[in-house]
Amino acid sequence: MKSYVKTAGRGERPAPIDDFVRRFPEDGPDIQILLTDRVREIVESLNEGNHIAYGIGRREFALHGEVMAVLAAPPSP
């Protein structure tokens, strides 16, 4: 979690979660599917009350939220 969220803190666009999970090739395809689902579930549920449980500091959480908001915004004309 922390590694994925910190990507946004470095000003980078986070990779799709599927691509992020492929960084762990020692896990077989079945485990990667489960891991992808779990990472997605956690990232989507991060909030002010639980980010610290994943080792994500307040600043990292805020930067991640800003990047995700920009990515979710409709493109400007």
PQR file with spaces between the fields and no chain letter, atoms N, CA, C, O and H, PARSE charges and radii, in Angstrom:
ATOM       1  N    MET     1       0.815   -1.181    0.000 -0.4000 1.5000
ATOM       2  CA   MET     1       0.000    0.000    0.000 -0.0000 2.0000
ATOM       3  C    MET     1       0.859    1.245    0.000  0.5500 1.7000
ATOM       4  O    MET     1       0.704    2.136   -0.835 -0.5500 1.4000
ATOM       5  N    LYS     2       1.762    1.284    0.951 -0.4000 1.5000
ATOM       6  CA   LYS     2       2.575    2.485    1.104 -0.0000 2.0000
ATOM       7  C    LYS     2       3.345    2.791   -0.179  0.5500 1.7000
ATOM       8  O    LYS     2       3.386    3.940   -0.619 -0.5500 1.4000
ATOM       9  H    LYS     2       1.887    0.560    1.629  0.4000 1.0000
ATOM      10  N    SER     3       3.939    1.794   -0.767 -0.4000 1.5000
ATOM      11  CA   SER     3       4.707    1.989   -1.988 -0.0000 2.0000
ATOM      12  C    SER     3       3.820    2.530   -3.106  0.5500 1.7000
ATOM      13  O    SER     3       4.228    3.432   -3.837 -0.5500 1.4000
ATOM      14  H    SER     3       3.905    0.860   -0.409  0.4000 1.0000
ATOM      15  N    TYR     4       2.641    2.000   -3.239 -0.4000 1.5000
ATOM      16  CA   TYR     4       1.716    2.435   -4.286 -0.0000 2.0000
ATOM      17  C    TYR     4       1.299    3.888   -4.057  0.5500 1.7000
ATOM      18  O    TYR     4       1.324    4.695   -4.987 -0.5500 1.4000
ATOM      19  H    TYR     4       2.310    1.267   -2.645  0.4000 1.0000
ATOM      20  N    VAL     5       0.919    4.219   -2.835 -0.4000 1.5000
ATOM      21  CA   VAL     5       0.446    5.568   -2.518 -0.0000 2.0000
ATOM      22  C    VAL     5       1.581    6.581   -2.622  0.5500 1.7000
ATOM      23  O    VAL     5       1.359    7.715   -3.048 -0.5500 1.4000
ATOM      24  H    VAL     5       0.898    3.563   -2.080  0.4000 1.0000
ATOM      25  N    LYS     6       2.801    6.185   -2.237 -0.4000 1.5000
ATOM      26  CA   LYS     6       3.932    7.114   -2.285 -0.0000 2.0000
ATOM      27  C    LYS     6       4.264    7.547   -3.709  0.5500 1.7000
ATOM      28  O    LYS     6       4.899    8.586   -3.897 -0.5500 1.4000
ATOM      29  H    LYS     6       2.981    5.264   -1.891  0.4000 1.0000
ATOM      30  N    THR     7       3.860    6.793   -4.696 -0.4000 1.5000
ATOM      31  CA   THR     7       4.086    7.183   -6.084 -0.0000 2.0000
ATOM      32  C    THR     7       3.494    8.569   -6.336  0.5500 1.7000
ATOM      33  O    THR     7       4.132    9.415   -6.962 -0.5500 1.4000
ATOM      34  H    THR     7       3.345    5.949   -4.543  0.4000 1.0000
ATOM      35  N    ALA     8       2.295    8.794   -5.857 -0.4000 1.5000
ATOM      36  CA   ALA     8       1.642   10.090   -6.038 -0.0000 2.0000
ATOM      37  C    ALA     8       2.380   11.172   -5.257  0.5500 1.7000
ATOM      38  O    ALA     8       2.434   12.323   -5.690 -0.5500 1.4000
ATOM      39  H    ALA     8       1.777    8.106   -5.349  0.4000 1.0000
ATOM      40  N    GLY     9       2.943   10.814   -4.121 -0.4000 1.5000
ATOM      41  CA   GLY     9       3.693   11.770   -3.321 -0.0000 2.0000
ATOM      42  C    GLY     9       4.961   12.241   -4.013  0.5500 1.7000
ATOM      43  O    GLY     9       5.482   13.311   -3.698 -0.5500 1.4000
ATOM      44  H    GLY     9       2.899    9.879   -3.769  0.4000 1.0000
ATOM      45  N    ARG    10       5.451   11.462   -4.939 -0.4000 1.5000
ATOM      46  CA   ARG    10       6.630   11.854   -5.712 -0.0000 2.0000
ATOM      47  C    ARG    10       6.227   12.629   -6.974  0.5500 1.7000
ATOM      48  O    ARG    10       7.065   12.970   -7.809 -0.5500 1.4000
ATOM      49  H    ARG    10       5.027   10.593   -5.195  0.4000 1.0000
ATOM      50  N    GLY    11       4.932   12.892   -7.085 -0.4000 1.5000
ATOM      51  CA   GLY    11       4.445   13.643   -8.236 -0.0000 2.0000
ATOM      52  C    GLY    11       4.237   12.791   -9.470  0.5500 1.7000
ATOM      53  O    GLY    11       4.044   13.319  -10.565 -0.5500 1.4000
ATOM      54  H    GLY    11       4.252   12.614   -6.407  0.4000 1.0000
ATOM      55  N    GLU    12       4.275   11.483   -9.306 -0.4000 1.5000
ATOM      56  CA   GLU    12       4.083   10.574  -10.433 -0.0000 2.0000
ATOM      57  C    GLU    12       2.636   10.099  -10.471  0.5500 1.7000
ATOM      58  O    GLU    12       1.965   10.004   -9.443 -0.5500 1.4000
ATOM      59  H    GLU    12       4.432   11.054   -8.416  0.4000 1.0000
ATOM      60  N    ARG    13       2.186    9.812  -11.653 -0.4000 1.5000
ATOM      61  CA   ARG    13       0.857    9.214  -11.806 -0.0000 2.0000
ATOM      62  C    ARG    13       0.958    7.750  -11.370  0.5500 1.7000
ATOM      63  O    ARG    13       1.799    7.011  -11.881 -0.5500 1.4000
ATOM      64  H    ARG    13       2.731    9.889  -12.488  0.4000 1.0000
ATOM      65  N    PRO    14       0.112    7.328  -10.436 -0.5600 1.5000
ATOM      66  CA   PRO    14       0.171    5.919  -10.018  0.2800 2.0000
ATOM      67  C    PRO    14      -0.132    4.992  -11.190  0.5500 1.7000
ATOM      68  O    PRO    14      -1.018    5.266  -12.000 -0.5500 1.4000
ATOM      69  N    ALA    15       0.601    3.912  -11.269 -0.4000 1.5000
ATOM      70  CA   ALA    15       0.359    2.905  -12.304 -0.0000 2.0000
ATOM      71  C    ALA    15      -0.977    2.230  -12.016  0.5500 1.7000
ATOM      72  O    ALA    15      -1.441    2.228  -10.876 -0.5500 1.4000
ATOM      73  H    ALA    15       1.321    3.690  -10.611  0.4000 1.0000
ATOM      74  N    PRO    16      -1.590    1.664  -13.036 -0.5600 1.5000
ATOM      75  CA   PRO    16      -2.774    0.855  -12.751  0.2800 2.0000
ATOM      76  C    PRO    16      -2.404   -0.225  -11.734  0.5500 1.7000
ATOM      77  O    PRO    16      -1.290   -0.749  -11.754 -0.5500 1.4000
ATOM      78  N    ILE    17      -3.313   -0.544  -10.874 -0.4000 1.5000
ATOM      79  CA   ILE    17      -3.026   -1.496   -9.802 -0.0000 2.0000
ATOM      80  C    ILE    17      -2.557   -2.829  -10.369  0.5500 1.7000
ATOM      81  O    ILE    17      -1.680   -3.466   -9.786 -0.5500 1.4000
ATOM      82  H    ILE    17      -4.217   -0.119  -10.857  0.4000 1.0000
ATOM      83  N    ASP    18      -3.116   -3.260  -11.484 -0.4000 1.5000
ATOM      84  CA   ASP    18      -2.687   -4.525  -12.095 -0.0000 2.0000
ATOM      85  C    ASP    18      -1.192   -4.487  -12.420  0.5500 1.7000
ATOM      86  O    ASP    18      -0.476   -5.458  -12.177 -0.5500 1.4000
ATOM      87  H    ASP    18      -3.828   -2.742  -11.957  0.4000 1.0000
ATOM      88  N    ASP    19      -0.726   -3.360  -12.971 -0.4000 1.5000
ATOM      89  CA   ASP    19       0.687   -3.215  -13.300 -0.0000 2.0000
ATOM      90  C    ASP    19       1.544   -3.198  -12.046  0.5500 1.7000
ATOM      91  O    ASP    19       2.632   -3.775  -12.016 -0.5500 1.4000
ATOM      92  H    ASP    19      -1.308   -2.571  -13.169  0.4000 1.0000
ATOM      93  N    PHE    20       1.046   -2.533  -11.011 -0.4000 1.5000
ATOM      94  CA   PHE    20       1.778   -2.479   -9.750 -0.0000 2.0000
ATOM      95  C    PHE    20       1.976   -3.883   -9.177  0.5500 1.7000
ATOM      96  O    PHE    20       3.067   -4.216   -8.714 -0.5500 1.4000
ATOM      97  H    PHE    20       0.163   -2.065  -11.036  0.4000 1.0000
ATOM      98  N    VAL    21       0.947   -4.688   -9.206 -0.4000 1.5000
ATOM      99  CA   VAL    21       1.017   -6.043   -8.640 -0.0000 2.0000
ATOM     100  C    VAL    21       1.981   -6.924   -9.437  0.5500 1.7000
ATOM     101  O    VAL    21       2.596   -7.831   -8.876 -0.5500 1.4000
ATOM     102  H    VAL    21       0.061   -4.417   -9.582  0.4000 1.0000
ATOM     103  N    ARG    22       2.115   -6.665  -10.723 -0.4000 1.5000
ATOM     104  CA   ARG    22       3.050   -7.456  -11.544 -0.0000 2.0000
ATOM     105  C    ARG    22       4.501   -7.263  -11.126  0.5500 1.7000
ATOM     106  O    ARG    22       5.376   -8.009  -11.565 -0.5500 1.4000
ATOM     107  H    ARG    22       1.616   -5.928  -11.178  0.4000 1.0000
ATOM     108  N    ARG    23       4.765   -6.275  -10.286 -0.4000 1.5000
ATOM     109  CA   ARG    23       6.117   -6.069   -9.773 -0.0000 2.0000
ATOM     110  C    ARG    23       6.528   -7.182   -8.817  0.5500 1.7000
ATOM     111  O    ARG    23       7.678   -7.234   -8.380 -0.5500 1.4000
ATOM     112  H    ARG    23       4.054   -5.668   -9.929  0.4000 1.0000
ATOM     113  N    PHE    24       5.610   -8.056   -8.496 -0.4000 1.5000
ATOM     114  CA   PHE    24       5.873   -9.164   -7.586 -0.0000 2.0000
ATOM     115  C    PHE    24       5.714  -10.478   -8.350  0.5500 1.7000
ATOM     116  O    PHE    24       4.771  -11.230   -8.101 -0.5500 1.4000
ATOM     117  H    PHE    24       4.676   -8.014   -8.850  0.4000 1.0000
ATOM     118  N    PRO    25       6.633  -10.756   -9.279 -0.5600 1.5000
ATOM     119  CA   PRO    25       6.472  -11.908  -10.172  0.2800 2.0000
ATOM     120  C    PRO    25       6.548  -13.262   -9.473  0.5500 1.7000
ATOM     121  O    PRO    25       6.145  -14.277  -10.042 -0.5500 1.4000
ATOM     122  N    GLU    26       7.059  -13.285   -8.254 -0.4000 1.5000
ATOM     123  CA   GLU    26       7.159  -14.569   -7.561 -0.0000 2.0000
ATOM     124  C    GLU    26       5.787  -15.125   -7.179  0.5500 1.7000
ATOM     125  O    GLU    26       5.648  -16.315   -6.899 -0.5500 1.4000
ATOM     126  H    GLU    26       7.386  -12.461   -7.792  0.4000 1.0000
ATOM     127  N    ASP    27       4.779  -14.257   -7.170 -0.4000 1.5000
ATOM     128  CA   ASP    27       3.419  -14.704   -6.893 -0.0000 2.0000
ATOM     129  C    ASP    27       2.797  -15.227   -8.177  0.5500 1.7000
ATOM     130  O    ASP    27       2.936  -14.608   -9.232 -0.5500 1.4000
ATOM     131  H    ASP    27       4.892  -13.290   -7.398  0.4000 1.0000
ATOM     132  N    GLY    28       2.125  -16.340   -8.098 -0.4000 1.5000
ATOM     133  CA   GLY    28       1.466  -16.922   -9.266 -0.0000 2.0000
ATOM     134  C    GLY    28       0.261  -16.100   -9.690  0.5500 1.7000
ATOM     135  O    GLY    28      -0.150  -15.186   -8.976 -0.5500 1.4000
ATOM     136  H    GLY    28       2.012  -16.843   -7.241  0.4000 1.0000
ATOM     137  N    PRO    29      -0.307  -16.415  -10.839 -0.5600 1.5000
ATOM     138  CA   PRO    29      -1.447  -15.653  -11.369  0.2800 2.0000
ATOM     139  C    PRO    29      -2.642  -15.603  -10.423  0.5500 1.7000
ATOM     140  O    PRO    29      -3.297  -14.567  -10.306 -0.5500 1.4000
ATOM     141  N    ASP    30      -2.928  -16.703   -9.755 -0.4000 1.5000
ATOM     142  CA   ASP    30      -4.080  -16.701   -8.839 -0.0000 2.0000
ATOM     143  C    ASP    30      -3.864  -15.731   -7.678  0.5500 1.7000
ATOM     144  O    ASP    30      -4.781  -15.012   -7.282 -0.5500 1.4000
ATOM     145  H    ASP    30      -2.397  -17.545   -9.851  0.4000 1.0000
ATOM     146  N    ILE    31      -2.654  -15.715   -7.142 -0.4000 1.5000
ATOM     147  CA   ILE    31      -2.337  -14.810   -6.036 -0.0000 2.0000
ATOM     148  C    ILE    31      -2.342  -13.369   -6.529  0.5500 1.7000
ATOM     149  O    ILE    31      -2.798  -12.476   -5.816 -0.5500 1.4000
ATOM     150  H    ILE    31      -1.909  -16.298   -7.464  0.4000 1.0000
ATOM     151  N    GLN    32      -1.843  -13.132   -7.738 -0.4000 1.5000
ATOM     152  CA   GLN    32      -1.830  -11.773   -8.271 -0.0000 2.0000
ATOM     153  C    GLN    32      -3.239  -11.231   -8.461  0.5500 1.7000
ATOM     154  O    GLN    32      -3.474  -10.042   -8.241 -0.5500 1.4000
ATOM     155  H    GLN    32      -1.472  -13.858   -8.317  0.4000 1.0000
ATOM     156  N    ILE    33      -4.165  -12.066   -8.858 -0.4000 1.5000
ATOM     157  CA   ILE    33      -5.566  -11.632   -8.997 -0.0000 2.0000
ATOM     158  C    ILE    33      -6.124  -11.231   -7.634  0.5500 1.7000
ATOM     159  O    ILE    33      -6.766  -10.190   -7.498 -0.5500 1.4000
ATOM     160  H    ILE    33      -3.974  -13.031   -9.036  0.4000 1.0000
ATOM     161  N    LEU    34      -5.874  -12.067   -6.631 -0.4000 1.5000
ATOM     162  CA   LEU    34      -6.351  -11.754   -5.279 -0.0000 2.0000
ATOM     163  C    LEU    34      -5.693  -10.482   -4.749  0.5500 1.7000
ATOM     164  O    LEU    34      -6.353   -9.636   -4.147 -0.5500 1.4000
ATOM     165  H    LEU    34      -5.353  -12.914   -6.742  0.4000 1.0000
ATOM     166  N    LEU    35      -4.381  -10.357   -4.979 -0.4000 1.5000
ATOM     167  CA   LEU    35      -3.647   -9.190   -4.515 -0.0000 2.0000
ATOM     168  C    LEU    35      -4.147   -7.914   -5.206  0.5500 1.7000
ATOM     169  O    LEU    35      -4.295   -6.875   -4.562 -0.5500 1.4000
ATOM     170  H    LEU    35      -3.844  -11.045   -5.468  0.4000 1.0000
ATOM     171  N    THR    36      -4.400   -7.993   -6.486 -0.4000 1.5000
ATOM     172  CA   THR    36      -4.923   -6.847   -7.231 -0.0000 2.0000
ATOM     173  C    THR    36      -6.256   -6.391   -6.643  0.5500 1.7000
ATOM     174  O    THR    36      -6.471   -5.200   -6.420 -0.5500 1.4000
ATOM     175  H    THR    36      -4.280   -8.836   -7.009  0.4000 1.0000
ATOM     176  N    ASP    37      -7.133   -7.335   -6.399 -0.4000 1.5000
ATOM     177  CA   ASP    37      -8.440   -6.998   -5.822 -0.0000 2.0000
ATOM     178  C    ASP    37      -8.290   -6.356   -4.444  0.5500 1.7000
ATOM     179  O    ASP    37      -8.973   -5.382   -4.125 -0.5500 1.4000
ATOM     180  H    ASP    37      -6.959   -8.302   -6.580  0.4000 1.0000
ATOM     181  N    ARG    38      -7.395   -6.908   -3.635 -0.4000 1.5000
ATOM     182  CA   ARG    38      -7.206   -6.393   -2.268 -0.0000 2.0000
ATOM     183  C    ARG    38      -6.576   -4.999   -2.274  0.5500 1.7000
ATOM     184  O    ARG    38      -7.009   -4.115   -1.535 -0.5500 1.4000
ATOM     185  H    ARG    38      -6.840   -7.699   -3.894  0.4000 1.0000
ATOM     186  N    VAL    39      -5.555   -4.808   -3.107 -0.4000 1.5000
ATOM     187  CA   VAL    39      -4.923   -3.490   -3.189 -0.0000 2.0000
ATOM     188  C    VAL    39      -5.943   -2.451   -3.656  0.5500 1.7000
ATOM     189  O    VAL    39      -6.023   -1.361   -3.090 -0.5500 1.4000
ATOM     190  H    VAL    39      -5.203   -5.527   -3.707  0.4000 1.0000
ATOM     191  N    ARG    40      -6.710   -2.782   -4.672 -0.4000 1.5000
ATOM     192  CA   ARG    40      -7.734   -1.857   -5.177 -0.0000 2.0000
ATOM     193  C    ARG    40      -8.736   -1.519   -4.072  0.5500 1.7000
ATOM     194  O    ARG    40      -9.091   -0.355   -3.883 -0.5500 1.4000
ATOM     195  H    ARG    40      -6.645   -3.668   -5.132  0.4000 1.0000
ATOM     196  N    GLU    41      -9.181   -2.524   -3.356 -0.4000 1.5000
ATOM     197  CA   GLU    41     -10.152   -2.321   -2.278 -0.0000 2.0000
ATOM     198  C    GLU    41      -9.587   -1.376   -1.206  0.5500 1.7000
ATOM     199  O    GLU    41     -10.281   -0.472   -0.739 -0.5500 1.4000
ATOM     200  H    GLU    41      -8.892   -3.470   -3.509  0.4000 1.0000
ATOM     201  N    ILE    42      -8.339   -1.591   -0.828 -0.4000 1.5000
ATOM     202  CA   ILE    42      -7.738   -0.754    0.215 -0.0000 2.0000
ATOM     203  C    ILE    42      -7.515    0.663   -0.286  0.5500 1.7000
ATOM     204  O    ILE    42      -7.844    1.623    0.411 -0.5500 1.4000
ATOM     205  H    ILE    42      -7.775   -2.324   -1.208  0.4000 1.0000
ATOM     206  N    VAL    43      -6.962    0.808   -1.482 -0.4000 1.5000
ATOM     207  CA   VAL    43      -6.703    2.149   -2.024 -0.0000 2.0000
ATOM     208  C    VAL    43      -8.006    2.937   -2.123  0.5500 1.7000
ATOM     209  O    VAL    43      -8.036    4.121   -1.786 -0.5500 1.4000
ATOM     210  H    VAL    43      -6.695    0.028   -2.048  0.4000 1.0000
ATOM     211  N    GLU    44      -9.066    2.307   -2.573 -0.4000 1.5000
ATOM     212  CA   GLU    44     -10.351    2.999   -2.714 -0.0000 2.0000
ATOM     213  C    GLU    44     -10.970    3.356   -1.367  0.5500 1.7000
ATOM     214  O    GLU    44     -11.792    4.269   -1.287 -0.5500 1.4000
ATOM     215  H    GLU    44      -9.042    1.345   -2.847  0.4000 1.0000
ATOM     216  N    SER    45     -10.584    2.645   -0.306 -0.4000 1.5000
ATOM     217  CA   SER    45     -11.186    2.907    1.000 -0.0000 2.0000
ATOM     218  C    SER    45     -10.297    3.743    1.923  0.5500 1.7000
ATOM     219  O    SER    45     -10.667    3.987    3.072 -0.5500 1.4000
ATOM     220  H    SER    45      -9.916    1.903   -0.371  0.4000 1.0000
ATOM     221  N    LEU    46      -9.125    4.188    1.441 -0.4000 1.5000
ATOM     222  CA   LEU    46      -8.260    5.014    2.278 -0.0000 2.0000
ATOM     223  C    LEU    46      -8.982    6.296    2.671  0.5500 1.7000
ATOM     224  O    LEU    46      -9.664    6.918    1.856 -0.5500 1.4000
ATOM     225  H    LEU    46      -8.824    3.990    0.508  0.4000 1.0000
ATOM     226  N    ASN    47      -8.820    6.675    3.925 -0.4000 1.5000
ATOM     227  CA   ASN    47      -9.423    7.912    4.398 -0.0000 2.0000
ATOM     228  C    ASN    47      -8.598    8.475    5.551  0.5500 1.7000
ATOM     229  O    ASN    47      -7.604    7.875    5.959 -0.5500 1.4000
ATOM     230  H    ASN    47      -8.266    6.170    4.587  0.4000 1.0000
ATOM     231  N    GLU    48      -9.010    9.626    6.074 -0.4000 1.5000
ATOM     232  CA   GLU    48      -8.289   10.290    7.168 -0.0000 2.0000
ATOM     233  C    GLU    48      -8.136    9.403    8.401  0.5500 1.7000
ATOM     234  O    GLU    48      -7.191    9.570    9.172 -0.5500 1.4000
ATOM     235  H    GLU    48      -9.818   10.114    5.743  0.4000 1.0000
ATOM     236  N    GLY    49      -9.037    8.484    8.587 -0.4000 1.5000
ATOM     237  CA   GLY    49      -9.016    7.662    9.790 -0.0000 2.0000
ATOM     238  C    GLY    49      -8.216    6.380    9.690  0.5500 1.7000
ATOM     239  O    GLY    49      -7.886    5.788   10.717 -0.5500 1.4000
ATOM     240  H    GLY    49      -9.805    8.348    7.961  0.4000 1.0000
ATOM     241  N    ASN    50      -7.888    5.922    8.464 -0.4000 1.5000
ATOM     242  CA   ASN    50      -7.224    4.625    8.375 -0.0000 2.0000
ATOM     243  C    ASN    50      -5.889    4.612    7.640  0.5500 1.7000
ATOM     244  O    ASN    50      -5.205    3.589    7.644 -0.5500 1.4000
ATOM     245  H    ASN    50      -8.156    6.403    7.629  0.4000 1.0000
ATOM     246  N    HIS    51      -5.502    5.709    7.015 -0.4000 1.5000
ATOM     247  CA   HIS    51      -4.269    5.692    6.220 -0.0000 2.0000
ATOM     248  C    HIS    51      -3.043    5.342    7.041  0.5500 1.7000
ATOM     249  O    HIS    51      -2.126    4.697    6.531 -0.5500 1.4000
ATOM     250  H    HIS    51      -6.057    6.540    7.011  0.4000 1.0000
ATOM     251  N    ILE    52      -3.005    5.751    8.295 -0.4000 1.5000
ATOM     252  CA   ILE    52      -1.838    5.492    9.139 -0.0000 2.0000
ATOM     253  C    ILE    52      -1.654    3.991    9.408  0.5500 1.7000
ATOM     254  O    ILE    52      -0.535    3.535    9.644 -0.5500 1.4000
ATOM     255  H    ILE    52      -3.750    6.275    8.709  0.4000 1.0000
ATOM     256  N    ALA    53      -2.741    3.235    9.372 -0.4000 1.5000
ATOM     257  CA   ALA    53      -2.657    1.786    9.595 -0.0000 2.0000
ATOM     258  C    ALA    53      -1.837    1.096    8.508  0.5500 1.7000
ATOM     259  O    ALA    53      -1.341   -0.012    8.712 -0.5500 1.4000
ATOM     260  H    ALA    53      -3.650    3.605    9.180  0.4000 1.0000
ATOM     261  N    TYR    54      -1.693    1.742    7.364 -0.4000 1.5000
ATOM     262  CA   TYR    54      -0.922    1.184    6.255 -0.0000 2.0000
ATOM     263  C    TYR    54       0.454    1.832    6.133  0.5500 1.7000
ATOM     264  O    TYR    54       1.155    1.639    5.140 -0.5500 1.4000
ATOM     265  H    TYR    54      -2.096    2.642    7.198  0.4000 1.0000
ATOM     266  N    GLY    55       0.835    2.609    7.160 -0.4000 1.5000
ATOM     267  CA   GLY    55       2.139    3.253    7.153 -0.0000 2.0000
ATOM     268  C    GLY    55       2.209    4.455    6.230  0.5500 1.7000
ATOM     269  O    GLY    55       3.294    4.861    5.814 -0.5500 1.4000
ATOM     270  H    GLY    55       0.265    2.766    7.967  0.4000 1.0000
ATOM     271  N    ILE    56       1.069    5.020    5.913 -0.4000 1.5000
ATOM     272  CA   ILE    56       0.986    6.162    5.010 -0.0000 2.0000
ATOM     273  C    ILE    56       0.798    7.422    5.857  0.5500 1.7000
ATOM     274  O    ILE    56      -0.215    7.586    6.536 -0.5500 1.4000
ATOM     275  H    ILE    56       0.188    4.690    6.251  0.4000 1.0000
ATOM     276  N    GLY    57       1.783    8.296    5.802 -0.4000 1.5000
ATOM     277  CA   GLY    57       1.725    9.531    6.573 -0.0000 2.0000
ATOM     278  C    GLY    57       0.676   10.496    6.052  0.5500 1.7000
ATOM     279  O    GLY    57       0.133   10.329    4.960 -0.5500 1.4000
ATOM     280  H    GLY    57       2.607    8.163    5.250  0.4000 1.0000
ATOM     281  N    ARG    58       0.412   11.494    6.851 -0.4000 1.5000
ATOM     282  CA   ARG    58      -0.616   12.493    6.508 -0.0000 2.0000
ATOM     283  C    ARG    58      -0.284   13.193    5.187  0.5500 1.7000
ATOM     284  O    ARG    58      -1.160   13.369    4.341 -0.5500 1.4000
ATOM     285  H    ARG    58       0.853   11.630    7.738  0.4000 1.0000
ATOM     286  N    ARG    59       0.980   13.591    5.009 -0.4000 1.5000
ATOM     287  CA   ARG    59       1.376   14.292    3.784 -0.0000 2.0000
ATOM     288  C    ARG    59       1.230   13.379    2.564  0.5500 1.7000
ATOM     289  O    ARG    59       0.707   13.799    1.532 -0.5500 1.4000
ATOM     290  H    ARG    59       1.692   13.448    5.696  0.4000 1.0000
ATOM     291  N    GLU    60       1.692   12.131    2.683 -0.4000 1.5000
ATOM     292  CA   GLU    60       1.578   11.175    1.573 -0.0000 2.0000
ATOM     293  C    GLU    60       0.120   10.941    1.219  0.5500 1.7000
ATOM     294  O    GLU    60      -0.241   10.874    0.044 -0.5500 1.4000
ATOM     295  H    GLU    60       2.117   11.790    3.521  0.4000 1.0000
ATOM     296  N    PHE    61      -0.711   10.819    2.236 -0.4000 1.5000
ATOM     297  CA   PHE    61      -2.139   10.596    2.006 -0.0000 2.0000
ATOM     298  C    PHE    61      -2.751   11.798    1.286  0.5500 1.7000
ATOM     299  O    PHE    61      -3.532   11.630    0.349 -0.5500 1.4000
ATOM     300  H    PHE    61      -0.418   10.874    3.191  0.4000 1.0000
ATOM     301  N    ALA    62      -2.398   13.008    1.722 -0.4000 1.5000
ATOM     302  CA   ALA    62      -2.945   14.216    1.102 -0.0000 2.0000
ATOM     303  C    ALA    62      -2.500   14.322   -0.356  0.5500 1.7000
ATOM     304  O    ALA    62      -3.311   14.631   -1.228 -0.5500 1.4000
ATOM     305  H    ALA    62      -1.764   13.144    2.483  0.4000 1.0000
ATOM     306  N    LEU    63      -1.224   14.069   -0.627 -0.4000 1.5000
ATOM     307  CA   LEU    63      -0.727   14.153   -2.003 -0.0000 2.0000
ATOM     308  C    LEU    63      -1.389   13.105   -2.895  0.5500 1.7000
ATOM     309  O    LEU    63      -1.726   13.380   -4.047 -0.5500 1.4000
ATOM     310  H    LEU    63      -0.565   13.818    0.081  0.4000 1.0000
ATOM     311  N    HIS    64      -1.568   11.913   -2.356 -0.4000 1.5000
ATOM     312  CA   HIS    64      -2.237   10.859   -3.113 -0.0000 2.0000
ATOM     313  C    HIS    64      -3.664   11.295   -3.454  0.5500 1.7000
ATOM     314  O    HIS    64      -4.121   11.119   -4.583 -0.5500 1.4000
ATOM     315  H    HIS    64      -1.294   11.689   -1.421  0.4000 1.0000
ATOM     316  N    GLY    65      -4.352   11.859   -2.479 -0.4000 1.5000
ATOM     317  CA   GLY    65      -5.720   12.326   -2.713 -0.0000 2.0000
ATOM     318  C    GLY    65      -5.785   13.403   -3.782  0.5500 1.7000
ATOM     319  O    GLY    65      -6.700   13.413   -4.607 -0.5500 1.4000
ATOM     320  H    GLY    65      -3.981   12.002   -1.562  0.4000 1.0000
ATOM     321  N    GLU    66      -4.808   14.318   -3.769 -0.4000 1.5000
ATOM     322  CA   GLU    66      -4.783   15.381   -4.776 -0.0000 2.0000
ATOM     323  C    GLU    66      -4.584   14.797   -6.177  0.5500 1.7000
ATOM     324  O    GLU    66      -5.273   15.189   -7.119 -0.5500 1.4000
ATOM     325  H    GLU    66      -4.065   14.310   -3.100  0.4000 1.0000
ATOM     326  N    VAL    67      -3.651   13.871   -6.311 -0.4000 1.5000
ATOM     327  CA   VAL    67      -3.385   13.259   -7.617 -0.0000 2.0000
ATOM     328  C    VAL    67      -4.607   12.484   -8.090  0.5500 1.7000
ATOM     329  O    VAL    67      -4.988   12.579   -9.257 -0.5500 1.4000
ATOM     330  H    VAL    67      -3.091   13.553   -5.546  0.4000 1.0000
ATOM     331  N    MET    68      -5.218   11.725   -7.203 -0.4000 1.5000
ATOM     332  CA   MET    68      -6.381   10.930   -7.585 -0.0000 2.0000
ATOM     333  C    MET    68      -7.545   11.832   -7.983  0.5500 1.7000
ATOM     334  O    MET    68      -8.305   11.487   -8.888 -0.5500 1.4000
ATOM     335  H    MET    68      -4.908   11.648   -6.255  0.4000 1.0000
ATOM     336  N    ALA    69      -7.697   12.969   -7.332 -0.4000 1.5000
ATOM     337  CA   ALA    69      -8.769   13.905   -7.679 -0.0000 2.0000
ATOM     338  C    ALA    69      -8.546   14.477   -9.082  0.5500 1.7000
ATOM     339  O    ALA    69      -9.491   14.621   -9.857 -0.5500 1.4000
ATOM     340  H    ALA    69      -7.079   13.249   -6.597  0.4000 1.0000
ATOM     341  N    VAL    70      -7.317   14.794   -9.394 -0.4000 1.5000
ATOM     342  CA   VAL    70      -6.993   15.310  -10.724 -0.0000 2.0000
ATOM     343  C    VAL    70      -7.284   14.238  -11.776  0.5500 1.7000
ATOM     344  O    VAL    70      -7.849   14.526  -12.832 -0.5500 1.4000
ATOM     345  H    VAL    70      -6.549   14.677   -8.764  0.4000 1.0000
ATOM     346  N    LEU    71      -6.894   13.013  -11.474 -0.4000 1.5000
ATOM     347  CA   LEU    71      -7.123   11.920  -12.434 -0.0000 2.0000
ATOM     348  C    LEU    71      -8.613   11.639  -12.634  0.5500 1.7000
ATOM     349  O    LEU    71      -9.028   11.232  -13.719 -0.5500 1.4000
ATOM     350  H    LEU    71      -6.435   12.780  -10.616  0.4000 1.0000
ATOM     351  N    ALA    72      -9.408   11.854  -11.603 -0.4000 1.5000
ATOM     352  CA   ALA    72     -10.846   11.571  -11.680 -0.0000 2.0000
ATOM     353  C    ALA    72     -11.620   12.710  -12.344  0.5500 1.7000
ATOM     354  O    ALA    72     -12.748   12.516  -12.797 -0.5500 1.4000
ATOM     355  H    ALA    72      -9.071   12.184  -10.721  0.4000 1.0000
ATOM     356  N    ALA    73     -11.016   13.889  -12.401 -0.4000 1.5000
ATOM     357  CA   ALA    73     -11.708   15.048  -12.966 -0.0000 2.0000
ATOM     358  C    ALA    73     -11.857   14.873  -14.484  0.5500 1.7000
ATOM     359  O    ALA    73     -10.979   14.322  -15.147 -0.5500 1.4000
ATOM     360  H    ALA    73     -10.100   14.046  -12.033  0.4000 1.0000
ATOM     361  N    PRO    74     -12.978   15.348  -15.013 -0.5600 1.5000
ATOM     362  CA   PRO    74     -13.158   15.275  -16.470  0.2800 2.0000
ATOM     363  C    PRO    74     -12.126   16.167  -17.160  0.5500 1.7000
ATOM     364  O    PRO    74     -11.748   17.207  -16.622 -0.5500 1.4000
ATOM     365  N    PRO    75     -11.675   15.769  -18.336 -0.5600 1.5000
ATOM     366  CA   PRO    75     -10.684   16.592  -19.043  0.2800 2.0000
ATOM     367  C    PRO    75     -11.266   17.953  -19.416  0.5500 1.7000
ATOM     368  O    PRO    75     -12.440   18.079  -19.764 -0.5500 1.4000
ATOM     369  N    SER    76     -10.407   18.963  -19.331 -0.4000 1.5000
ATOM     370  CA   SER    76     -10.884   20.299  -19.691 -0.0000 2.0000
ATOM     371  C    SER    76     -10.881   20.445  -21.216  0.5500 1.7000
ATOM     372  O    SER    76     -10.029   19.882  -21.903 -0.5500 1.4000
ATOM     373  H    SER    76      -9.453   18.861  -19.048  0.4000 1.0000
ATOM     374  N    PRO    77     -11.841   21.205  -21.726 -0.5600 1.5000
ATOM     375  CA   PRO    77     -11.980   21.355  -23.193  0.2800 2.0000
ATOM     376  C    PRO    77     -10.854   22.137  -23.814  0.5500 1.7000
ATOM     377  O    PRO    77     -10.839   22.340  -25.028 -0.5500 1.4000
